[in-house]
Amino acid sequence: MLANLDRQKFIEMLGKLGSEKDEDALSAARDLHAQVTVAQLSWDDLLVPDQVDAPVAGDDGKDDDRDYEDEDNLFDEDDEKDLTDEEKSEALSLIDKITALEISKGTKEELKEYKQDIDDGEFAQMDLRYLRALHNRLAK
């Protein structure tokens, strides 16, 4: 799901920002922004700082559990909760509304995959938040 920031799809969308077609570039930019927003990240979180090798205070250089404590807190516990029937209906309605908008072919394909994820019971709260954010962005 996109809320997990699939690196390969993210890179593909970044590549679309240079598209000759303004609508493709704009759609990719909005999709990227929505993904970052739903993941509760900032662009600063995603971009590598200039000096990657700078020492970190308190880091002993060993790879241990303490190095991954922050990763455990990236998402709320509710992010993976199953949707209620009402939320599933909302998700399907949002997918239909977004599909009716002027969006990229790639986004349309992802929305089809979301419908399948809903049918398979693999669509969670974080995915619904992504759809809401995407719809709000594209409907402006």
CNS distance restraints for C-alpha pairs under 8 A (distance, minus, plus):
assign (resid   1 and name CA) (resid   5 and name CA) 7.54 0.50 0.50
assign (resid   1 and name CA) (resid   6 and name CA) 7.39 0.50 0.50
assign (resid   1 and name CA) (resid 114 and name CA) 7.96 0.50 0.50
assign (resid   1 and name CA) (resid 127 and name CA) 6.81 0.50 0.50
assign (resid   2 and name CA) (resid   6 and name CA) 6.07 0.50 0.50
assign (resid   2 and name CA) (resid  35 and name CA) 6.52 0.50 0.50
assign (resid   2 and name CA) (resid 127 and name CA) 7.23 0.50 0.50
assign (resid   2 and name CA) (resid 130 and name CA) 7.69 0.50 0.50
assign (resid   3 and name CA) (resid  35 and name CA) 5.95 0.50 0.50
assign (resid   3 and name CA) (resid  36 and name CA) 7.98 0.50 0.50
assign (resid   3 and name CA) (resid  38 and name CA) 6.26 0.50 0.50
assign (resid   3 and name CA) (resid  39 and name CA) 5.52 0.50 0.50
assign (resid   3 and name CA) (resid 126 and name CA) 6.26 0.50 0.50
assign (resid   3 and name CA) (resid 127 and name CA) 6.06 0.50 0.50
assign (resid   3 and name CA) (resid 130 and name CA) 6.48 0.50 0.50
assign (resid   4 and name CA) (resid  39 and name CA) 6.99 0.50 0.50
assign (resid   5 and name CA) (resid   9 and name CA) 7.95 0.50 0.50
assign (resid   5 and name CA) (resid  10 and name CA) 6.71 0.50 0.50
assign (resid   5 and name CA) (resid  35 and name CA) 6.79 0.50 0.50
assign (resid   5 and name CA) (resid  36 and name CA) 7.73 0.50 0.50
assign (resid   5 and name CA) (resid  39 and name CA) 7.48 0.50 0.50
assign (resid   6 and name CA) (resid  10 and name CA) 6.02 0.50 0.50
assign (resid   7 and name CA) (resid  11 and name CA) 6.15 0.50 0.50
assign (resid   8 and name CA) (resid  12 and name CA) 6.24 0.50 0.50
assign (resid   9 and name CA) (resid  13 and name CA) 6.19 0.50 0.50
assign (resid  10 and name CA) (resid  14 and name CA) 6.28 0.50 0.50
assign (resid  10 and name CA) (resid  32 and name CA) 7.07 0.50 0.50
assign (resid  11 and name CA) (resid  15 and name CA) 6.29 0.50 0.50
assign (resid  12 and name CA) (resid  16 and name CA) 6.54 0.50 0.50
assign (resid  13 and name CA) (resid  17 and name CA) 6.80 0.50 0.50
assign (resid  13 and name CA) (resid  28 and name CA) 5.40 0.50 0.50
assign (resid  13 and name CA) (resid  29 and name CA) 7.64 0.50 0.50
assign (resid  13 and name CA) (resid  31 and name CA) 7.90 0.50 0.50
assign (resid  13 and name CA) (resid  32 and name CA) 7.00 0.50 0.50
assign (resid  14 and name CA) (resid  28 and name CA) 7.12 0.50 0.50
assign (resid  14 and name CA) (resid  29 and name CA) 7.69 0.50 0.50
assign (resid  14 and name CA) (resid  32 and name CA) 7.69 0.50 0.50
assign (resid  15 and name CA) (resid  19 and name CA) 7.75 0.50 0.50
assign (resid  16 and name CA) (resid  24 and name CA) 6.75 0.50 0.50
assign (resid  16 and name CA) (resid  25 and name CA) 5.60 0.50 0.50
assign (resid  16 and name CA) (resid  28 and name CA) 6.16 0.50 0.50
assign (resid  17 and name CA) (resid  24 and name CA) 7.46 0.50 0.50
assign (resid  17 and name CA) (resid  25 and name CA) 4.35 0.50 0.50
assign (resid  17 and name CA) (resid  26 and name CA) 7.23 0.50 0.50
assign (resid  17 and name CA) (resid  28 and name CA) 6.18 0.50 0.50
assign (resid  17 and name CA) (resid  29 and name CA) 6.50 0.50 0.50
assign (resid  18 and name CA) (resid  25 and name CA) 6.31 0.50 0.50
assign (resid  19 and name CA) (resid  24 and name CA) 6.34 0.50 0.50
assign (resid  19 and name CA) (resid  25 and name CA) 5.46 0.50 0.50
assign (resid  20 and name CA) (resid  25 and name CA) 7.78 0.50 0.50
assign (resid  21 and name CA) (resid  25 and name CA) 6.54 0.50 0.50
assign (resid  22 and name CA) (resid  26 and name CA) 6.00 0.50 0.50
assign (resid  23 and name CA) (resid  27 and name CA) 5.94 0.50 0.50
assign (resid  23 and name CA) (resid 102 and name CA) 7.89 0.50 0.50
assign (resid  23 and name CA) (resid 103 and name CA) 7.71 0.50 0.50
assign (resid  23 and name CA) (resid 104 and name CA) 7.82 0.50 0.50
assign (resid  24 and name CA) (resid  28 and name CA) 6.12 0.50 0.50
assign (resid  24 and name CA) (resid 103 and name CA) 7.52 0.50 0.50
assign (resid  24 and name CA) (resid 104 and name CA) 5.89 0.50 0.50
assign (resid  25 and name CA) (resid  29 and name CA) 6.16 0.50 0.50
assign (resid  26 and name CA) (resid  30 and name CA) 6.18 0.50 0.50
assign (resid  27 and name CA) (resid  31 and name CA) 6.10 0.50 0.50
assign (resid  27 and name CA) (resid 103 and name CA) 5.97 0.50 0.50
assign (resid  27 and name CA) (resid 104 and name CA) 6.25 0.50 0.50
assign (resid  27 and name CA) (resid 138 and name CA) 7.96 0.50 0.50
assign (resid  28 and name CA) (resid  32 and name CA) 6.07 0.50 0.50
assign (resid  28 and name CA) (resid 104 and name CA) 7.60 0.50 0.50
assign (resid  29 and name CA) (resid  33 and name CA) 6.15 0.50 0.50
assign (resid  30 and name CA) (resid  34 and name CA) 6.09 0.50 0.50
assign (resid  30 and name CA) (resid 134 and name CA) 7.47 0.50 0.50
assign (resid  30 and name CA) (resid 137 and name CA) 6.63 0.50 0.50
assign (resid  30 and name CA) (resid 138 and name CA) 7.12 0.50 0.50
assign (resid  31 and name CA) (resid  35 and name CA) 6.21 0.50 0.50
assign (resid  31 and name CA) (resid 134 and name CA) 6.68 0.50 0.50
assign (resid  32 and name CA) (resid  36 and name CA) 6.30 0.50 0.50
assign (resid  33 and name CA) (resid  37 and name CA) 6.09 0.50 0.50
assign (resid  34 and name CA) (resid  38 and name CA) 6.06 0.50 0.50
assign (resid  34 and name CA) (resid 130 and name CA) 6.69 0.50 0.50
assign (resid  34 and name CA) (resid 133 and name CA) 5.82 0.50 0.50
assign (resid  34 and name CA) (resid 134 and name CA) 5.49 0.50 0.50
assign (resid  34 and name CA) (resid 137 and name CA) 7.35 0.50 0.50
assign (resid  35 and name CA) (resid  39 and name CA) 6.12 0.50 0.50
assign (resid  35 and name CA) (resid 130 and name CA) 6.62 0.50 0.50
assign (resid  36 and name CA) (resid  40 and name CA) 6.33 0.50 0.50
assign (resid  36 and name CA) (resid  41 and name CA) 5.43 0.50 0.50
assign (resid  36 and name CA) (resid  42 and name CA) 6.44 0.50 0.50
assign (resid  36 and name CA) (resid  43 and name CA) 7.46 0.50 0.50
assign (resid  37 and name CA) (resid  41 and name CA) 6.10 0.50 0.50
assign (resid  37 and name CA) (resid  42 and name CA) 7.25 0.50 0.50
assign (resid  37 and name CA) (resid 133 and name CA) 7.78 0.50 0.50
assign (resid  38 and name CA) (resid 126 and name CA) 7.20 0.50 0.50
assign (resid  38 and name CA) (resid 129 and name CA) 6.38 0.50 0.50
assign (resid  38 and name CA) (resid 130 and name CA) 5.33 0.50 0.50
assign (resid  38 and name CA) (resid 133 and name CA) 7.04 0.50 0.50
assign (resid  39 and name CA) (resid  75 and name CA) 7.54 0.50 0.50
assign (resid  39 and name CA) (resid 126 and name CA) 7.98 0.50 0.50
assign (resid  40 and name CA) (resid  74 and name CA) 7.89 0.50 0.50
assign (resid  41 and name CA) (resid  45 and name CA) 6.06 0.50 0.50
assign (resid  41 and name CA) (resid  46 and name CA) 7.52 0.50 0.50
assign (resid  42 and name CA) (resid  46 and name CA) 6.74 0.50 0.50
assign (resid  43 and name CA) (resid  47 and name CA) 6.20 0.50 0.50
assign (resid  44 and name CA) (resid  48 and name CA) 7.95 0.50 0.50
assign (resid  48 and name CA) (resid  52 and name CA) 7.04 0.50 0.50
assign (resid  55 and name CA) (resid  59 and name CA) 7.49 0.50 0.50
assign (resid  63 and name CA) (resid  67 and name CA) 6.56 0.50 0.50
assign (resid  64 and name CA) (resid  68 and name CA) 7.58 0.50 0.50
assign (resid  65 and name CA) (resid  69 and name CA) 6.71 0.50 0.50
assign (resid  68 and name CA) (resid  72 and name CA) 6.89 0.50 0.50
assign (resid  69 and name CA) (resid  73 and name CA) 7.19 0.50 0.50
assign (resid  70 and name CA) (resid  74 and name CA) 6.72 0.50 0.50
assign (resid  75 and name CA) (resid  79 and name CA) 6.38 0.50 0.50
assign (resid  77 and name CA) (resid  81 and name CA) 7.63 0.50 0.50
assign (resid  78 and name CA) (resid 125 and name CA) 6.69 0.50 0.50
assign (resid  78 and name CA) (resid 126 and name CA) 7.98 0.50 0.50
assign (resid  79 and name CA) (resid 124 and name CA) 6.39 0.50 0.50
assign (resid  79 and name CA) (resid 125 and name CA) 4.92 0.50 0.50
assign (resid  79 and name CA) (resid 126 and name CA) 4.71 0.50 0.50
assign (resid  80 and name CA) (resid 124 and name CA) 5.12 0.50 0.50
assign (resid  80 and name CA) (resid 125 and name CA) 6.01 0.50 0.50
assign (resid  80 and name CA) (resid 126 and name CA) 6.79 0.50 0.50
assign (resid  81 and name CA) (resid 124 and name CA) 5.52 0.50 0.50
assign (resid  81 and name CA) (resid 125 and name CA) 5.83 0.50 0.50
assign (resid  82 and name CA) (resid 121 and name CA) 7.33 0.50 0.50
assign (resid  82 and name CA) (resid 122 and name CA) 7.75 0.50 0.50
assign (resid  82 and name CA) (resid 123 and name CA) 6.90 0.50 0.50
assign (resid  82 and name CA) (resid 124 and name CA) 5.11 0.50 0.50
assign (resid  82 and name CA) (resid 125 and name CA) 6.70 0.50 0.50
assign (resid  83 and name CA) (resid  87 and name CA) 5.52 0.50 0.50
assign (resid  83 and name CA) (resid  88 and name CA) 5.97 0.50 0.50
assign (resid  83 and name CA) (resid 123 and name CA) 7.19 0.50 0.50
assign (resid  83 and name CA) (resid 124 and name CA) 5.93 0.50 0.50
assign (resid  83 and name CA) (resid 125 and name CA) 6.36 0.50 0.50
assign (resid  84 and name CA) (resid  88 and name CA) 6.20 0.50 0.50
assign (resid  85 and name CA) (resid  89 and name CA) 6.27 0.50 0.50
assign (resid  86 and name CA) (resid  90 and name CA) 6.28 0.50 0.50
assign (resid  87 and name CA) (resid  91 and name CA) 6.09 0.50 0.50
assign (resid  87 and name CA) (resid 128 and name CA) 7.81 0.50 0.50
assign (resid  88 and name CA) (resid  92 and name CA) 6.21 0.50 0.50
assign (resid  88 and name CA) (resid 118 and name CA) 6.99 0.50 0.50
assign (resid  89 and name CA) (resid  93 and name CA) 6.08 0.50 0.50
assign (resid  90 and name CA) (resid  94 and name CA) 6.09 0.50 0.50
assign (resid  91 and name CA) (resid  95 and name CA) 6.15 0.50 0.50
assign (resid  91 and name CA) (resid 128 and name CA) 6.07 0.50 0.50
assign (resid  91 and name CA) (resid 131 and name CA) 7.05 0.50 0.50
assign (resid  92 and name CA) (resid  96 and name CA) 6.29 0.50 0.50
assign (resid  92 and name CA) (resid 115 and name CA) 6.91 0.50 0.50
assign (resid  93 and name CA) (resid  97 and name CA) 6.22 0.50 0.50
assign (resid  94 and name CA) (resid  98 and name CA) 6.01 0.50 0.50
assign (resid  94 and name CA) (resid 131 and name CA) 6.65 0.50 0.50
assign (resid  94 and name CA) (resid 132 and name CA) 7.15 0.50 0.50
assign (resid  94 and name CA) (resid 135 and name CA) 6.84 0.50 0.50
assign (resid  95 and name CA) (resid  99 and name CA) 5.98 0.50 0.50
assign (resid  95 and name CA) (resid 111 and name CA) 6.19 0.50 0.50
assign (resid  95 and name CA) (resid 115 and name CA) 7.82 0.50 0.50
assign (resid  95 and name CA) (resid 131 and name CA) 7.34 0.50 0.50
assign (resid  96 and name CA) (resid 100 and name CA) 6.30 0.50 0.50
assign (resid  97 and name CA) (resid 101 and name CA) 6.78 0.50 0.50
assign (resid  97 and name CA) (resid 135 and name CA) 7.63 0.50 0.50
assign (resid  98 and name CA) (resid 103 and name CA) 7.70 0.50 0.50
assign (resid  98 and name CA) (resid 134 and name CA) 7.97 0.50 0.50
assign (resid  98 and name CA) (resid 135 and name CA) 5.93 0.50 0.50
assign (resid  98 and name CA) (resid 138 and name CA) 7.48 0.50 0.50
assign (resid  98 and name CA) (resid 139 and name CA) 7.99 0.50 0.50
assign (resid  99 and name CA) (resid 103 and name CA) 7.09 0.50 0.50
assign (resid  99 and name CA) (resid 108 and name CA) 6.25 0.50 0.50
assign (resid  99 and name CA) (resid 111 and name CA) 7.49 0.50 0.50
assign (resid 101 and name CA) (resid 138 and name CA) 7.49 0.50 0.50
assign (resid 101 and name CA) (resid 139 and name CA) 7.63 0.50 0.50
assign (resid 103 and name CA) (resid 107 and name CA) 6.40 0.50 0.50
assign (resid 103 and name CA) (resid 108 and name CA) 6.94 0.50 0.50
assign (resid 104 and name CA) (resid 108 and name CA) 6.42 0.50 0.50
assign (resid 105 and name CA) (resid 109 and name CA) 6.34 0.50 0.50
assign (resid 106 and name CA) (resid 110 and name CA) 6.30 0.50 0.50
assign (resid 107 and name CA) (resid 111 and name CA) 6.18 0.50 0.50
assign (resid 108 and name CA) (resid 112 and name CA) 6.39 0.50 0.50
assign (resid 109 and name CA) (resid 113 and name CA) 6.39 0.50 0.50
assign (resid 110 and name CA) (resid 114 and name CA) 6.24 0.50 0.50
assign (resid 111 and name CA) (resid 115 and name CA) 6.45 0.50 0.50
assign (resid 112 and name CA) (resid 116 and name CA) 6.57 0.50 0.50
assign (resid 113 and name CA) (resid 117 and name CA) 6.14 0.50 0.50
assign (resid 114 and name CA) (resid 118 and name CA) 6.13 0.50 0.50
assign (resid 114 and name CA) (resid 123 and name CA) 7.16 0.50 0.50
assign (resid 115 and name CA) (resid 119 and name CA) 6.34 0.50 0.50
assign (resid 116 and name CA) (resid 120 and name CA) 6.09 0.50 0.50
assign (resid 117 and name CA) (resid 121 and name CA) 6.03 0.50 0.50
assign (resid 117 and name CA) (resid 122 and name CA) 4.85 0.50 0.50
assign (resid 117 and name CA) (resid 123 and name CA) 5.31 0.50 0.50
assign (resid 118 and name CA) (resid 122 and name CA) 5.91 0.50 0.50
assign (resid 118 and name CA) (resid 123 and name CA) 5.01 0.50 0.50
assign (resid 123 and name CA) (resid 127 and name CA) 6.16 0.50 0.50
assign (resid 123 and name CA) (resid 128 and name CA) 7.59 0.50 0.50
assign (resid 124 and name CA) (resid 128 and name CA) 6.55 0.50 0.50
assign (resid 125 and name CA) (resid 129 and name CA) 6.28 0.50 0.50
assign (resid 126 and name CA) (resid 130 and name CA) 6.25 0.50 0.50
assign (resid 127 and name CA) (resid 131 and name CA) 6.34 0.50 0.50
assign (resid 128 and name CA) (resid 132 and name CA) 6.25 0.50 0.50
assign (resid 129 and name CA) (resid 133 and name CA) 6.17 0.50 0.50
assign (resid 130 and name CA) (resid 134 and name CA) 5.99 0.50 0.50
assign (resid 131 and name CA) (resid 135 and name CA) 5.98 0.50 0.50
assign (resid 132 and name CA) (resid 136 and name CA) 6.12 0.50 0.50
assign (resid 133 and name CA) (resid 137 and name CA) 6.15 0.50 0.50
assign (resid 134 and name CA) (resid 138 and name CA) 6.09 0.50 0.50
assign (resid 135 and name CA) (resid 139 and name CA) 5.77 0.50 0.50
assign (resid 136 and name CA) (resid 140 and name CA) 6.61 0.50 0.50
